[in-house]
Amino acid sequence: MKRSTLLITIGVLLVVAAFMPAAVKAADRVNWYDYREARTLGKEQEKKVFLYFRSDTCPYCFKMEKETLNAPEVARFLNRHFISARIDTNQNPQLSAEFRVLGLPTSYFIDHAGGRIGGLPGFQPSDRFLAFLRFLHSDSYRQMSFTDFLKK
């Protein structure tokens, strides 16, 4: 191989390598949308929609975001199988009331057509939350309880 071709190849590889960590990190973060956009995308892509109700004044919301939603395996699963909407309850009190959010954080799920599936109140550890996501994604919630699903 000529020296100039080798230098160009090395240069291209270095540029690609420089951008790879950012791309990997981005893939490990939840892709958030606003409520309306999430509903539209859910319908278009026929995916369930994850509604994450939170507030900037909620310490357990920060804990859920840091420990659960920022866990790479949770973020990848959400991005692959769900459309996710982050909803600030202070800015969206009507939407919070519509979904009967009583405490924070609240994780709520709807199907691609907007039908209500249900939700999980409060902080959820990443392993339990990921199991719940698998329970919903597999449509197991239609045949059994989450407790029975965990026993399988």
Backbone as ProteinMPNN parsed JSONL, in Angstrom:
{"seq_chain_A": "MKRSTLLITIGVLLVVAAFMPAAVKAADRVNWYDYREARTLGKEQEKKVFLYFRSDTCPYCFKMEKETLNAPEVARFLNRHFISARIDTNQNPQLSAEFRVLGLPTSYFIDHAGGRIGGLPGFQPSDRFLAFLRFLHSDSYRQMSFTDFLKK", "coords_chain_A": {"N_chain_A": [[0.846, -1.166, 0.0], [0.521, 2.218, -0.799], [2.23, 4.947, 0.761], [0.777, 7.395, 1.042], [-1.875, 6.548, 0.703], [-2.119, 4.857, 2.885], [-1.808, 6.725, 4.988], [-4.105, 8.294, 4.597], [-6.1, 6.391, 5.053], [-5.61, 5.755, 7.753], [-6.129, 8.275, 8.853], [-8.895, 8.576, 8.294], [-9.909, 6.458, 9.831], [-9.218, 7.367, 12.403], [-10.823, 9.653, 12.631], [-13.395, 8.517, 12.485], [-13.29, 6.89, 14.783], [-13.114, 8.869, 16.725], [-15.674, 9.917, 16.819], [-17.273, 7.767, 17.536], [-17.592, 7.115, 20.398], [-19.424, 9.111, 21.242], [-21.655, 8.484, 19.714], [-22.236, 5.956, 20.696], [-22.827, 6.587, 23.381], [-25.1, 8.203, 22.987], [-26.913, 6.317, 22.048], [-27.387, 4.942, 24.332], [-29.094, 6.444, 25.803], [-32.339, 7.533, 26.691], [-34.601, 8.284, 24.129], [-36.394, 11.071, 24.176], [-39.656, 12.454, 23.786], [-42.229, 14.971, 23.274], [-45.6, 14.796, 24.575], [-47.656, 14.804, 22.533], [-46.192, 14.351, 20.161], [-45.094, 11.869, 20.794], [-47.41, 10.278, 20.933], [-48.212, 10.424, 18.242], [-45.976, 9.263, 16.906], [-46.024, 6.731, 18.122], [-48.402, 5.696, 17.111], [-47.844, 5.732, 14.327], [-45.585, 4.024, 14.2], [-46.551, 1.805, 15.382], [-46.044, 1.217, 18.113], [-45.947, 0.788, 21.653], [-46.497, 3.42, 24.032], [-44.557, 5.091, 26.378], [-45.188, 6.957, 29.134], [-43.689, 9.224, 31.103], [-44.142, 10.668, 34.025], [-43.12, 13.441, 35.825], [-41.288, 15.791, 37.939], [-39.399, 18.769, 38.464], [-38.946, 19.237, 41.102], [-38.961, 16.898, 42.45], [-37.383, 14.531, 44.337], [-37.284, 11.724, 44.067], [-37.798, 11.419, 41.399], [-35.453, 12.335, 40.206], [-33.764, 10.35, 41.16], [-34.886, 8.095, 39.89], [-34.409, 8.778, 37.218], [-31.598, 8.935, 37.169], [-30.692, 6.382, 38.14], [-32.3, 4.407, 36.937], [-33.619, 5.093, 34.399], [-31.42, 6.051, 33.047], [-29.875, 3.825, 32.878], [-28.043, 1.849, 30.704], [-29.108, -0.568, 29.499], [-31.85, -0.338, 29.963], [-32.472, 2.077, 28.657], [-31.799, 1.373, 25.99], [-33.686, -0.687, 25.528], [-36.125, 0.683, 25.839], [-35.875, 2.575, 23.73], [-35.856, 0.884, 21.526], [-38.289, -0.53, 21.612], [-40.411, 1.06, 22.493], [-42.074, 4.275, 22.442], [-41.081, 7.154, 24.0], [-42.23, 9.564, 26.324], [-41.52, 12.421, 28.165], [-42.981, 13.997, 30.827], [-43.62, 16.931, 32.43], [-45.197, 17.475, 35.359], [-45.923, 19.888, 36.528], [-45.997, 21.657, 34.42], [-47.875, 20.484, 32.833], [-50.569, 20.101, 34.047], [-53.209, 19.341, 33.387], [-52.944, 17.071, 31.738], [-51.689, 15.381, 33.526], [-53.744, 15.104, 35.401], [-55.631, 13.859, 33.777], [-54.49, 11.321, 33.46], [-54.584, 10.544, 36.021], [-52.47, 10.98, 37.861], [-51.055, 10.67, 40.917], [-48.833, 10.647, 42.53], [-45.266, 11.124, 42.409], [-42.247, 9.786, 40.993], [-44.294, 8.779, 38.153], [-44.826, 6.093, 36.052], [-46.377, 5.485, 33.094], [-48.266, 3.613, 30.706], [-49.402, 3.347, 27.359], [-51.17, 1.887, 24.594], [-50.399, 1.662, 21.027], [-52.586, 2.804, 19.792], [-53.579, 4.501, 21.619], [-54.958, 3.415, 23.721], [-55.348, 2.731, 27.159], [-52.983, 1.076, 29.132], [-51.766, 0.827, 31.673], [-49.879, 1.465, 34.701], [-46.933, 2.182, 36.68], [-46.419, 3.265, 39.894], [-44.176, 5.537, 41.517], [-40.6, 5.264, 42.364], [-38.667, 2.933, 40.539], [-36.426, 0.254, 40.596], [-33.797, -0.451, 38.235], [-33.625, -3.152, 37.281], [-36.129, -4.291, 37.91], [-37.805, -2.517, 36.546], [-37.004, -2.923, 33.898], [-37.804, -5.578, 33.603], [-40.558, -5.18, 33.79], [-40.967, -3.668, 31.475], [-40.385, -5.626, 29.552], [-42.457, -7.402, 30.087], [-44.673, -5.86, 29.284], [-44.012, -5.318, 26.568], [-44.013, -7.866, 25.414], [-46.642, -8.418, 25.416], [-47.609, -9.929, 27.466], [-49.058, -8.991, 29.594], [-51.669, -9.203, 28.869], [-52.429, -11.817, 29.357], [-51.569, -12.627, 31.884], [-50.602, -11.848, 35.294], [-48.165, -9.425, 36.428], [-46.637, -10.474, 38.492], [-46.919, -13.248, 38.038], [-45.635, -13.358, 35.582], [-43.01, -12.75, 36.316], [-42.325, -15.091, 37.626], [-41.886, -16.902, 35.65]], "CA_chain_A": [[0.0, 0.0, 0.0], [1.301, 3.453, -0.836], [2.278, 5.691, 2.019], [-0.307, 8.38, 1.086], [-3.124, 5.805, 0.907], [-2.084, 4.406, 4.266], [-2.061, 7.879, 5.851], [-5.513, 8.668, 4.445], [-6.875, 5.351, 5.732], [-5.424, 5.971, 9.191], [-6.843, 9.515, 9.175], [-10.332, 8.289, 8.294], [-10.186, 5.62, 11.002], [-9.13, 8.203, 13.597], [-12.017, 10.511, 12.659], [-14.517, 7.64, 12.833], [-13.122, 6.492, 16.182], [-13.37, 10.025, 17.577], [-17.115, 10.12, 16.94], [-17.965, 6.568, 18.006], [-18.073, 7.153, 21.781], [-20.617, 9.958, 21.326], [-22.767, 7.729, 19.139], [-22.559, 4.881, 21.636], [-23.479, 7.204, 24.526], [-26.43, 8.64, 22.576], [-27.761, 5.124, 21.935], [-27.668, 4.482, 25.688], [-29.965, 7.419, 26.467], [-33.718, 7.458, 26.223], [-35.05, 9.305, 23.172], [-37.601, 11.659, 24.748], [-40.527, 13.263, 22.939], [-43.351, 15.516, 24.025], [-46.741, 13.883, 24.587], [-48.325, 14.713, 21.22], [-45.281, 13.709, 19.212], [-44.992, 10.458, 21.187], [-48.652, 9.62, 20.497], [-48.167, 10.321, 16.774], [-44.968, 8.259, 16.557], [-46.515, 5.435, 18.571], [-49.4, 5.246, 16.14], [-47.161, 5.485, 13.046], [-44.66, 2.893, 14.309], [-47.265, 0.741, 16.095], [-45.321, 0.918, 19.349], [-46.53, 1.287, 22.891], [-45.942, 4.706, 24.449], [-44.195, 5.213, 27.794], [-45.372, 8.314, 29.643], [-42.944, 9.377, 32.357], [-44.575, 11.871, 34.723], [-42.054, 13.85, 36.725], [-41.212, 17.201, 38.3], [-38.049, 19.209, 38.836], [-38.855, 19.321, 42.565], [-39.172, 15.546, 42.968], [-36.109, 13.831, 44.502], [-37.351, 10.357, 43.541], [-37.722, 11.519, 39.933], [-34.024, 12.397, 39.885], [-33.224, 9.016, 41.432], [-35.377, 7.225, 38.813], [-33.701, 9.15, 35.997], [-30.182, 8.601, 37.294], [-30.41, 4.962, 38.368], [-33.117, 3.493, 36.14], [-33.791, 5.506, 33.003], [-30.091, 6.209, 32.446], [-29.208, 2.518, 32.762], [-27.966, 1.593, 29.257], [-29.997, -1.631, 29.01], [-33.216, 0.2, 30.006], [-32.587, 3.058, 27.566], [-31.82, 0.661, 24.702], [-34.957, -1.402, 25.393], [-37.149, 1.695, 25.598], [-35.713, 3.134, 22.381], [-36.127, -0.145, 20.516], [-39.641, -1.089, 21.655], [-41.409, 2.022, 22.959], [-41.87, 5.702, 22.215], [-41.057, 7.686, 25.37], [-42.556, 10.978, 26.536], [-41.236, 12.928, 29.519], [-44.032, 14.979, 31.07], [-43.478, 17.692, 33.67], [-46.552, 17.613, 35.899], [-46.194, 21.299, 36.814], [-46.293, 22.317, 33.154], [-48.989, 19.77, 32.203], [-51.466, 19.605, 35.098], [-54.399, 18.693, 32.823], [-52.552, 15.736, 31.298], [-51.451, 14.624, 34.761], [-55.062, 14.79, 35.95], [-56.264, 12.902, 32.863], [-53.936, 10.0, 33.75], [-54.744, 10.356, 37.463], [-51.162, 10.918, 38.512], [-51.215, 11.096, 42.305], [-47.514, 10.781, 43.125], [-44.171, 11.158, 41.425], [-42.552, 9.697, 39.558], [-45.26, 7.783, 37.71], [-44.577, 5.541, 34.719], [-47.659, 5.042, 32.562], [-48.107, 3.042, 29.372], [-50.573, 3.254, 26.502], [-50.855, 1.169, 23.359], [-50.16, 2.556, 19.888], [-53.836, 3.472, 19.432], [-53.943, 5.39, 22.713], [-55.642, 2.684, 24.787], [-54.581, 2.705, 28.403], [-52.52, -0.226, 29.611], [-51.581, 0.941, 33.116], [-48.615, 2.058, 35.061], [-46.185, 1.892, 37.903], [-46.151, 4.47, 40.68], [-42.951, 5.628, 42.305], [-39.281, 4.849, 41.886], [-38.505, 1.513, 40.214], [-35.044, -0.117, 40.282], [-33.642, -0.739, 36.808], [-33.925, -4.551, 36.945], [-37.591, -4.47, 37.967], [-38.405, -1.72, 35.473], [-36.726, -3.628, 32.646], [-38.699, -6.744, 33.583], [-41.905, -4.677, 33.49], [-40.965, -3.319, 30.05], [-40.473, -6.89, 28.799], [-43.815, -7.874, 30.34], [-45.567, -5.093, 28.411], [-43.646, -5.485, 25.162], [-44.378, -9.218, 24.981], [-48.101, -8.499, 25.559], [-47.936, -10.888, 28.527], [-50.038, -8.374, 30.486], [-53.002, -9.602, 28.414], [-52.731, -13.181, 29.81], [-51.141, -12.941, 33.248], [-50.158, -10.736, 36.13], [-46.721, -9.186, 36.417], [-46.07, -11.44, 39.433], [-46.807, -14.54, 37.337], [-44.61, -13.185, 34.547], [-41.7, -12.813, 36.983], [-42.069, -16.463, 38.032], [-41.53, -17.692, 34.459]], "C_chain_A": [[0.897, 1.236, 0.0], [1.173, 4.203, 0.473], [1.108, 6.681, 2.114], [-1.662, 7.701, 1.315], [-3.222, 5.324, 2.347], [-2.392, 5.555, 5.222], [-3.52, 8.322, 5.783], [-6.4, 7.673, 5.196], [-6.794, 5.517, 7.24], [-6.185, 7.208, 9.638], [-8.342, 9.3, 9.247], [-10.707, 7.464, 9.519], [-10.149, 6.425, 12.296], [-10.359, 9.106, 13.734], [-13.238, 9.688, 13.074], [-14.453, 7.255, 14.309], [-13.432, 7.647, 17.131], [-14.858, 10.245, 17.799], [-17.869, 8.921, 17.495], [-18.408, 6.647, 19.46], [-19.323, 8.001, 21.947], [-21.826, 9.213, 20.793], [-23.194, 6.608, 20.076], [-23.288, 5.454, 22.841], [-24.898, 7.64, 24.184], [-27.391, 7.464, 22.49], [-28.159, 4.598, 23.308], [-28.503, 5.479, 26.489], [-31.352, 7.312, 25.872], [-33.974, 8.611, 25.243], [-36.388, 9.836, 23.67], [-38.339, 12.496, 23.72], [-41.563, 13.935, 23.821], [-44.553, 14.598, 23.814], [-47.36, 13.713, 23.195], [-47.461, 14.01, 20.186], [-45.15, 12.212, 19.514], [-46.232, 9.693, 20.741], [-48.647, 9.414, 18.982], [-47.187, 9.242, 16.343], [-45.4, 6.857, 16.966], [-47.508, 4.85, 17.585], [-48.735, 4.871, 14.813], [-46.309, 4.217, 13.091], [-45.286, 1.672, 14.992], [-46.472, 0.24, 17.307], [-46.105, 1.453, 20.537], [-45.803, 2.574, 23.281], [-45.74, 4.694, 25.967], [-44.319, 6.678, 28.175], [-44.71, 8.397, 31.007], [-43.326, 10.719, 32.978], [-43.577, 12.194, 35.816], [-42.179, 15.327, 37.072], [-39.773, 17.535, 38.679], [-37.865, 19.282, 40.353], [-38.968, 17.955, 43.24], [-37.848, 14.799, 43.108], [-36.134, 12.394, 43.957], [-37.37, 10.326, 42.015], [-36.255, 11.554, 39.506], [-33.359, 11.039, 40.094], [-33.627, 8.048, 40.319], [-34.627, 7.508, 37.514], [-32.25, 8.701, 36.038], [-29.937, 7.098, 37.321], [-31.142, 4.015, 37.424], [-33.153, 3.902, 34.674], [-32.464, 5.757, 32.297], [-29.301, 4.912, 32.391], [-29.209, 2.148, 31.273], [-28.94, 0.534, 28.744], [-31.457, -1.173, 29.012], [-33.421, 1.17, 28.849], [-32.661, 2.37, 26.207], [-33.153, -0.048, 24.488], [-36.097, -0.422, 25.106], [-37.06, 2.224, 24.165], [-36.093, 2.14, 21.295], [-37.618, -0.501, 20.449], [-40.751, -0.124, 22.054], [-41.092, 3.402, 22.389], [-42.035, 6.34, 23.59], [-41.351, 9.173, 25.41], [-42.267, 11.343, 27.985], [-42.192, 14.091, 29.754], [-43.822, 15.624, 32.43], [-44.878, 17.989, 34.188], [-46.908, 19.061, 36.228], [-46.573, 22.052, 35.543], [-47.5, 21.702, 32.452], [-49.968, 19.227, 33.235], [-52.711, 18.897, 34.544], [-54.098, 17.264, 32.385], [-52.305, 14.827, 32.509], [-52.772, 14.203, 35.401], [-55.771, 13.747, 35.09], [-55.793, 11.472, 33.134], [-53.928, 9.69, 35.251], [-53.416, 10.13, 38.186], [-51.309, 11.507, 39.91], [-49.881, 11.308, 43.003], [-46.456, 10.727, 42.037], [-42.979, 10.354, 41.924], [-43.65, 8.658, 39.307], [-44.907, 7.386, 36.284], [-45.894, 4.969, 34.221], [-47.469, 4.587, 31.125], [-49.446, 3.001, 28.644], [-50.177, 2.486, 25.246], [-50.764, 2.156, 22.194], [-51.418, 3.319, 19.463], [-54.314, 4.429, 20.531], [-54.701, 4.718, 23.841], [-54.762, 2.567, 26.017], [-54.247, 1.276, 28.815], [-52.41, -0.191, 31.129], [-50.216, 1.481, 33.439], [-48.037, 1.577, 36.365], [-45.964, 3.194, 38.658], [-44.785, 4.391, 41.355], [-41.687, 5.178, 41.608], [-39.274, 3.347, 41.642], [-37.027, 1.242, 39.953], [-34.956, -0.592, 38.826], [-33.989, -2.181, 36.447], [-35.425, -4.827, 36.94], [-38.268, -3.714, 36.825], [-38.197, -2.401, 34.12], [-37.609, -4.869, 32.524], [-40.125, -6.309, 33.239], [-42.013, -4.275, 32.017], [-41.097, -4.577, 29.186], [-41.877, -7.493, 28.917], [-44.802, -7.167, 29.407], [-45.284, -5.355, 26.936], [-44.1, -6.839, 24.615], [-45.9, -9.429, 24.978], [-48.531, -9.534, 26.599], [-48.98, -10.331, 29.489], [-51.471, -8.743, 30.101], [-53.412, -10.974, 28.977], [-52.411, -13.452, 31.274], [-50.761, -11.684, 34.007], [-48.641, -10.577, 36.0], [-46.015, -10.167, 37.358], [-45.897, -12.803, 38.785], [-45.732, -14.492, 36.252], [-43.212, -13.324, 35.144], [-41.333, -14.239, 37.391], [-41.606, -17.327, 36.872], [-40.034, -17.694, 34.232]], "O_chain_A": [[1.901, 1.29, 0.709], [0.173, 4.113, 1.184], [0.5, 6.793, 3.178], [-2.501, 8.227, 2.045], [-4.291, 5.38, 2.954], [-3.157, 5.378, 6.17], [-4.105, 8.685, 6.803], [-7.337, 8.069, 5.889], [-7.81, 5.428, 7.929], [-6.821, 7.195, 10.692], [-8.994, 9.791, 10.168], [-11.713, 7.742, 10.172], [-10.961, 6.192, 13.192], [-10.87, 9.297, 14.837], [-14.023, 10.12, 13.919], [-15.468, 7.296, 15.003], [-13.956, 7.427, 18.223], [-15.26, 10.715, 18.864], [-19.025, 9.067, 17.891], [-19.544, 6.266, 19.745], [-20.205, 7.639, 22.726], [-22.912, 9.305, 21.365], [-24.386, 6.343, 20.229], [-24.275, 4.87, 23.29], [-25.808, 7.47, 24.996], [-28.566, 7.603, 22.828], [-29.156, 3.887, 23.437], [-28.605, 5.37, 27.711], [-31.511, 7.033, 24.684], [-33.61, 9.758, 25.503], [-37.401, 9.141, 23.597], [-37.724, 13.163, 22.888], [-41.765, 13.537, 24.969], [-44.515, 13.715, 22.957], [-47.561, 12.587, 22.74], [-47.946, 13.171, 19.426], [-45.1, 11.39, 18.599], [-46.121, 8.58, 20.227], [-49.033, 8.35, 18.497], [-47.518, 8.398, 15.51], [-45.164, 5.897, 16.232], [-47.462, 3.662, 17.264], [-49.028, 3.82, 14.243], [-46.307, 3.431, 12.144], [-44.636, 0.641, 15.16], [-46.261, -0.958, 17.499], [-46.829, 2.443, 20.432], [-44.649, 2.788, 22.91], [-46.638, 4.332, 26.727], [-43.64, 7.536, 27.61], [-45.122, 7.723, 31.951], [-42.888, 11.773, 32.517], [-43.228, 11.339, 36.63], [-43.058, 16.025, 36.568], [-39.03, 16.678, 39.156], [-36.735, 19.38, 40.832], [-39.06, 17.871, 44.465], [-37.236, 14.46, 42.095], [-35.126, 11.905, 43.447], [-37.001, 9.32, 41.408], [-35.865, 10.879, 38.553], [-32.502, 10.628, 39.312], [-32.799, 7.266, 39.853], [-34.253, 6.582, 36.794], [-31.733, 8.153, 35.065], [-29.07, 6.596, 36.606], [-30.646, 2.924, 37.143], [-32.755, 3.128, 33.804], [-32.395, 5.682, 31.07], [-28.17, 4.899, 31.905], [-30.269, 2.135, 30.646], [-29.536, 0.705, 27.681], [-32.225, -1.584, 28.142], [-34.426, 1.094, 28.142], [-33.484, 2.734, 25.367], [-33.697, -0.016, 23.384], [-36.932, -0.67, 24.235], [-38.073, 2.308, 23.471], [-36.605, 2.535, 20.247], [-38.151, -0.745, 19.366], [-41.928, -0.473, 21.958], [-39.984, 3.656, 21.916], [-43.029, 6.09, 24.271], [-40.796, 9.949, 24.632], [-42.711, 10.665, 28.912], [-42.216, 15.051, 28.984], [-43.843, 14.947, 33.458], [-45.656, 18.679, 33.529], [-48.085, 19.421, 36.207], [-47.38, 22.98, 35.586], [-48.088, 22.329, 31.571], [-50.182, 18.016, 33.298], [-53.212, 17.957, 35.161], [-54.891, 16.353, 32.625], [-52.673, 13.652, 32.503], [-52.903, 13.078, 35.883], [-56.436, 12.854, 35.615], [-56.577, 10.527, 33.053], [-53.34, 8.701, 35.689], [-53.271, 9.219, 39.002], [-51.64, 12.681, 40.073], [-49.802, 12.07, 43.967], [-46.723, 10.335, 40.901], [-42.738, 10.257, 43.127], [-43.899, 7.781, 40.134], [-44.715, 8.24, 35.418], [-46.464, 4.075, 34.846], [-46.615, 5.109, 30.409], [-50.479, 2.668, 29.225], [-49.003, 2.438, 24.879], [-51.023, 3.348, 22.363], [-51.316, 4.374, 18.838], [-55.342, 5.089, 20.377], [-55.056, 5.373, 24.822], [-53.559, 2.328, 25.908], [-55.107, 0.396, 28.841], [-52.911, -1.091, 31.803], [-49.479, 1.907, 32.55], [-48.574, 0.7, 37.043], [-45.38, 4.131, 38.114], [-44.312, 3.312, 41.712], [-41.691, 4.772, 40.446], [-39.81, 2.579, 42.44], [-36.421, 1.949, 39.148], [-35.938, -1.076, 38.265], [-34.593, -2.415, 35.4], [-35.928, -5.522, 36.057], [-39.203, -4.225, 36.209], [-39.11, -2.447, 33.296], [-38.107, -5.167, 31.438], [-40.819, -6.992, 32.485], [-43.04, -4.518, 31.384], [-41.837, -4.585, 28.202], [-42.41, -8.03, 27.947], [-45.666, -7.81, 28.81], [-46.203, -5.587, 26.15], [-44.527, -6.929, 23.464], [-46.383, -10.491, 24.585], [-49.685, -9.965, 26.609], [-49.706, -11.092, 30.129], [-52.385, -8.611, 30.915], [-54.603, -11.269, 29.067], [-52.929, -14.41, 31.849], [-50.618, -10.605, 33.432], [-47.94, -11.472, 35.528], [-44.918, -10.636, 37.055], [-44.861, -13.447, 38.952], [-45.012, -15.466, 36.035], [-42.335, -13.946, 34.544], [-40.15, -14.563, 37.491], [-40.997, -18.376, 37.086], [-39.555, -18.306, 33.278]]}, "name": "protein", "num_of_chains": 1, "seq": "MKRSTLLITIGVLLVVAAFMPAAVKAADRVNWYDYREARTLGKEQEKKVFLYFRSDTCPYCFKMEKETLNAPEVARFLNRHFISARIDTNQNPQLSAEFRVLGLPTSYFIDHAGGRIGGLPGFQPSDRFLAFLRFLHSDSYRQMSFTDFLKK"}
